């Protein structure tokens, strides 16, 4: 008994030390470079939005930046909450994740709010919830779980077809909202998940070929023989980048104004007051779709270079997470997320400078949008959860 009594204080002292050691190990294993890059991206984006939208709301120049900052705080809380979850739970509950994604997309078709001809949002009063944005993260988690579960049969065509079937349904929901840009992002996430899971190159090549044939038919071959899949304005908007001078006051108006804004920024930009393309509203959707063009006009080549460098740093750290993931599921999740972010960044910037079709894809961490901001920060939380439990 005396020995027991004497040892109790020793153990009491030892346990707090063990708890402290675990906490220190937890903090040290976070990818602080990635967190710094994301923090800088969010801060840079808020600074950009502050200048870009200063003239947009009469009497309230801070409306958009305060709103976006609020969503950034909510997203940061989501990031912290998600990084505490072991990613293996997503694999276990992949069917529930898929059901949640499909369920919310279906609800949009029933009670969604229509804005400018698109029904993408559920109006919650204080917030317009866009399920298709959260669907990007949910689809990556579901596909990774499905492919990891069939890891030994990953080279079978049945496995590839199951993954395609799982992705096609939400893509159809989103396509008919209509939101072609997000549907394309879902397709990019599907291809990335298949690639990182180990699908055969032959199958990936077939998928890419089929996608090219379908795109050609929808945009050119179909209309030539009288088969219209898209509305005329949608098709013209997607193909306008191939010849911006063809209809400068019609379908190519946005892309011409965007190219003008980017070019007029020069090296150091024209500033907030001098950026006439943005300030006088010649550049449409300058806080969302064409935010990079507005930033380039106001802050010039130097400002755009800083933003691109931060994206490059984030993508590099994301690739590192893929390389050090503890299992195939974690690597597939990380790969699908990082490629999804890269695809959105490339297409958004590409469409502002005339090398990609105008699809309405937002620029991650910069474009105004609460659902996109929260989703992207939660995706970073999943990255961190994988990095914490790396090999």
Secondary structure, 3 states (H helix, E strand, C coil): CHHHHHHHHHHHHHHHHHHHHHHHHHHHCCCHHHHHHHHHHHHHHHHHHHHHCCCCCCCCCCHHHHHHHHHHHHHHHHHHHHHCCCCHHHHHCHHHHHHHHHHHHHHHHHHCEEECCEEEEEECCCCEECHHHHHHHHHHHHHHHHHHHCHHHCCCHHHHHHHHHHHHHHHHHHHCCCCHHHHHHHHHHHHHHHHHHCCCHHHHHHHHHHHHHHHHHHHHHHHHCCCCCCCHHHHHHHHHHHCCCCCCCCCCHHHHHHHHHHHHCCCCCCHHHHCHHHHCCCCCCCCCCCHHHHHHHHHHHHHHHHHHHHHHHHHHHHHHHHHHCCCHHHHHHHHHHHHHHHHHHHHHHHHHCCCCCCCCCCCCCCCCCHHHHHHHHHHHHHHHHHHHCCC
